């Protein structure tokens, strides 16, 4: 009904909250991409020869590749020569003490509600803050190092733990994996590195907070998490960007390695600038995330709440190599206005008795398009593999789209694979029912949407679940009539 | 408390209500009866503010305010409660969470402090007894997988929590077995006071054995064609609606 659409419209036309930017003196690479730029970045970061060689190899590979076009997303071709591949705050010389960080940079994070000051933090969450191309600070390092846990920026890890980086970099997402992974491998500037030694249960949540500030600059970070035998870590990432008219590129790579009995829980709350009401600007989010359950009885769990970005192209995946290993994917993807999301997962069952679970909740409003794309692959030797997938779509209004592209590829007859899918429209009846009990329409939509996404939100650590709930409501604000 | 004057309403251009006049005073129970398609549920929906219905003529005053001018949520906050014939399901939202949101929005509108979790729970506990509703049911998703009887009991439970001035029960008896009907009616009776009023919309006289009305109105072709006391309901039960239809046809000629 038209009234319904009106409510939807109001509810989805809320402005983006993190659209501001800050002026700071930056150390920037010239625009464009060529071998010289890659050498420039590598030199800037004082990298060893092997890493420069790795980057150059990635660049050559990337040059041979073509941009993938299979996703259900439409955008003008990206001009890779008009993007800047490195921008760092000038004063951000990495220090051991947070007191030495430029207070201007700390202010950026304070404004985002992320205090890098350890004394001020109430909850025990260690943060690595990445601004444009570099990490500006990592908290709680001393506490963590007592447990033998390494949590630092990628650049530091290259210098301090080259043996680990050399061993694991590109081991889960190889250079040639896909177009954006190859690009990232060539130009990545920073990111987080996390290493949990054997038998250690990480005593606090680890998190990386990404912020793009500079204009015309892409962010290409790399995260590498290595969980040794019988260890456990819960990791979070959050992201925001200023409101700009042009599209900015974000092409990240996340690799997770889980040894025998290890468990890694990776949660994302993605809130990059989604573009304005008319679809102008916004982040192009082309991300490759993959984990390998290398050892028996290991487990990797992805949880994502995707509310931002003009375009989201991302499929956090699990390679279930170890016997009895478990992969999980919980996702809520919200699109509004002219946002486009093509997201899902891949569960690749290689080991015996491996299990995977996929719960995807898409919410589309405005003129947005929201696609779930998932693959469940059971290899020949994966006896008794089991998968359960549930893909639900919720539509708000009549000008948006929801799509589901499940691929199921089974080569072992003992596999048990279940796929459930539903599509529903947020009901006028539901909203009226809430209204009749005195609940305003916007709160009614928030209530209904959060109820719908509950199974996924429940997977997030408590304080982030609350944040995510607010974010969902905010993203959809103005979308119902 | 409620004064409906010459109310006309239509849906998608088709007139359903064609001049309703009704006055309800505090402490009264009014029953609206009538054959299928006479406009009973439409009247309930129009009073609650459902958008599909367009009011084309007439006025509704509630506690001196123009009810038709208020949004559905403000009508609720002013004290109008509709017990739905078909309560909707809201997956993932517990009854408790739903009701607490509702109570606090109503309280905010009335300039009262919100109830904290502890106070709200004790309010729930108190009201749960009234309709013999189980706490387990209230921690489940709202109405999801509830039986017909559970849904209706939950409606009356919500009514108990929200303490409306005017309650409209839309076919609350449909789908209830005799035990559930007694529990629901008992709840409604317990909530009655000299300050609030109830409109019972029903098909059958059965419910009126338990919720005894002060007035009975027969709705036919969008008008109240006959009003009386509870004896009228018994007469309808016995004779059906045909004689009313004939009477109406007679006056029309």
Interface residues (C-beta under 8 A of the other chain):
Chain A: X1 X3 X427 X428 X429 X430 X432 X433 X434 X435 X436 X437 X438 X439 X440 X441 X443 X447 X448 X450 X451 X452 X453 X454 X455
Chain B: X48 X49 X50 X51 X52 X71 X72 X73 X75 X76 X77 X81 X82 X84 X87 X88 X90 X91 X92 X93 X97 X98 X99 X101 X102 X103 X105 X106 X109 X141 X158 X162
